[in-house]
Amino acid sequence: MRRRILATAVTVTAAMVLAGAALAADPVRIGVAAPFTGAAAGYGRDAKMGAEMAAAEINAAGGILGGRQIELVYEDDKGTPQGGVAAVQKLMSEHRVQAITGGTNSSVVLAETSVTKNRILQVNAAAQADAITEQGSKWLFQINNTASANSEAFNGYITGTLKPKTVAYMGENSEFSKALLAGLRKSLEAAGIPLVNVATYDANITDFTSIISKVKASEPELLYVADAYPARSAQLWKQIRQQGGFPVETQAPGVVQASMLTPAEGAMDGVITGDIFIAEGNTGPMADFVEAFRKSHQAEPNKVHLVTYEAVQVIARAMDKAGSADDYDLIAKTIRTNPWPSPRGELTFDDRGRARAPQFYIHEVKDGRLTLRETIENR
């Protein structure tokens, strides 16, 4: 009898050890909802590259939570709110991911949060609309600057350095652009600069000819374009060039990447913009990130690569520090109460879940690529 009891105990103990080892070996699944088709597909490709670089580094270092590897699962949000809702629903119900990241277009991420709120950890990588994190969702975080934070820096450059006599605005009809227009109005009014024309358009437009003609008729010294979709922006700037352009041209901060510049085929040369990242002239951790990206992808990194890389890193490191992949209250508290190393320096998150970059860079497009015009220190 004693032998049977001992044998049973040994068997049960061995089974428990094996079960624990199997559990420890299960990967932590992070869902990436991003546009892999449609007008914003360039952003999706960039997001995937950044996410994979982060996961590869984490896994090569031994994973998290005692050796569990990061597994990325992708779903196409198609650059539309409906597509975003379908993508996160599939990631949660079919793929059973333990966190969701990605997110490049504000209207899409806003729609996604109606599904993810209070159900799963979501770290929005790139979408900028303030409304995303104004909801007070305790498990929702944002890596990129908000539209208002970017606008504060960029509008200050327009009014304080460029100092145009008049300004005209062209932009998509979206939450992202509405916030930009509101910020621009406020900055221009404070500086006493007239906003002589406001032209908005719907998402499906391809011919901007008549809109551009009306804007040109108001004779603005500076044109401000607010459009976050690469293919559409490229088409818009080509048509602006066909009509002779404007004395000073700017594009909303935080959206101009290679995925926009490449299809523009030189039409954006001379455009001034801004962002939290630029590859040239960096030192320290950012220079290390740039070099590692070049080595792994044989390409120049951009902001979407960076913020998606940071999003995966923050999710994984916070889970590891919290000791759990699914205790979202604990993980969220861990994110908010700790600094997180990143290529930009330490990221800290406020009560709304927003991170803020230490610097903001003014860019100018030259020969189809972004070049550094000025660095602004965020206060």
Secondary structure, 3 states (H helix, E strand, C coil): CHHHHHHHHHHHHHHHHHHHHHHHHCCEEEEEEECCCCCCHHHHHHHHHHHHHHHHHHHHCCCECCCECEEEEEEECCCCHHHHHHHHHHHHHCCCCCEEEECCCHHHHHHHHHHHCCCCEEEECCCCCHHHCCCCCCCEEECCCCHHHHHHHHHHHHHHHHCCCCEEEEEECCHHHHHHHHHHHHHHHHHCCCEEEEEEECCCCCCCHHHHHHHHHCCCCEEEEECCCHHHHHHHHHHHHHCCCCCEEEECCCCCCHHHHHHHCCCCCCCEEEECCCCCCCCHHHHHHHHHHHHHHCCCCCHHHHHHHHHHHHHHHHHHHHCCCCCHHHHHHHHHCCCEEECCEEECECCCCEECCCEEEEEEEECCEEEEEEEEECC
